[in-house]
Amino acid sequence: MDADIERTLLSADQIAKRLDSLAQQIVTDIEAATGLSDPEHPHNTLTIIPIMTGSIIFVADLVRRLPLRMRIYPMSASSYPGTATTTQGITLSFGDRVPSELGGQHVLLIDDILDSGSTLRAVTDELNKRGPDTLHTCVLLRKQRDQAMSFPIDYVAFDIPDEFVVGYGLDYDDQYRNLPEIVTLKPEIAQG
């Protein structure tokens, strides 16, 4: 795999340090907005809805830094099937895990990357129909392109150049998710 890497964009240490500060910011903001840390709060549990599979490592690392009661309801969305390096349209699957009613719940939606905003827009629209008390959004990466930079998002771990990246959960043809850093691939590898 190392031979396929063109360059490292974010090291494992950079990611870990940023997640520490991001988690503190999320806890401070969500507690202030919701009162979730109060044991008398009627709904003192954060509902986390991660969009899988690209966010799997990010979610695992982030939730271990959040000292809050939580429920995790994974869902899936696909817009980069197989060897595609540009979006191919969105397919959402809430399965039977995400409740059809979210009234009284405080939701944190987590995704791996924001590039056009299409996936997050579709998911937030659907979740808002389910009536959560609050809905916050969080992404690991936001590409520096107009669509992404203008999309309203609560928490962004890193802004990155508009390049195709893999590692730390992100894939190309279902490979490279296990890399501990975020990298670009050599052009001959990712010829989508």
Disulfide bonds with the S-S distance in Angstrom:
none
